[in-house]
Amino acid sequence: MSDTVLKRKSLNVKVSCLQMDIKIGDIDANIEKSVKMINEAADNGAVLIVMPEMANSGYVFNNKEEAMSLAENLDDSKSMRAWSKIAHDRNVYIVSGITELDGYDLFNTAVLIGPDGLIGKYRKLHLWEEEFLWFEPGNLGLPVFHTPIGRIGIVICYDMWFPETFRILTAQGADIVCIPTNWVTIDVLPNDMKNFGPVLAQAAAHCNGIYVAAADRVGKERGMEFPGKSLIVRTAGIPIAGPADDKEQIIYGDCNFAKVRGHGTNKYNSTKKDRRLDVYDEFLGYKTNN
């Protein structure tokens, strides 16, 4: 193990979310912007850096052929090479969405990259709207990645609408759940609540006693508007950074993962210890006689 990795033993971790305006189809420009923002985050002390969903390619494809043309195989990916280099050079950990090509299959994927390269990947389980036309449903489950800076879980955007995702990651010991996302504006909601993403992030952190870091994008793409509202939430469900506005920016939050590992709501209660495992099993599958 490298000396730089050995230094990352503290449970105090500075997390950042890169709220980016991503250009559909312009992978080179998106990579260049992401590297610039990663450098800025690292200059400001960030160790764990979260980027939006499909940060390499953009999101609103016209057809399957366009999606295929913009997808990257992780073994031969210019995005992965650039992010791996900057992670190594700056001694940081990066979570980013990427449009992944695996054989003939496409996946809405998030990668976790550290100073020594790719640590692991997660494929979005719950596809949203036209994603069903391009992507295969995720087939890697809900892994938790053990790293020198902490235990990291990942979900992507619409996965947040399923509380099981956070509870399963929590049951496996996650300190933080990182969320690359492309939340969209919902016009029927009040002006100060153009999407439910921040509410769900806060609820997940509060109910599970974990940190949550969600990086959304901003701008418009082929008629779809992205409102930003990236945030970092502590274990009590209270934001320590954000929700951000609808401009391109970086937000930061100091996270103490010791609070996760010793979590208790009060001296009597803990949302981990108080689970009724006599009624439901650890991973929420109700036991039946069938």
Secondary structure, DSSP 8 states (H G I E B T S, - for coil): --HHHHTTT-SEEEEEEEE----TT-HHHHHHHHHHHHHHHHHTT-SEEE--TTTTT-S--SSHHHHHHH-B-GGG-HHHHHHHHHHHHHT-EEEEEEEEEETTEEEEEEEEEETTEEEEEEE-SS--TTHHHH-----S---EEEETTEEEEE--GGGGG-HHHHHHHHHTT-SEEEEE------TTS-TT-S-SHHHHHHHHHHHHT-EEEEE--EEEETTEEEE---EEE-TTS-EEE----SS-EEEEEEEETHHHHT--SSSS--TTTT--TTTB-TTS-B----
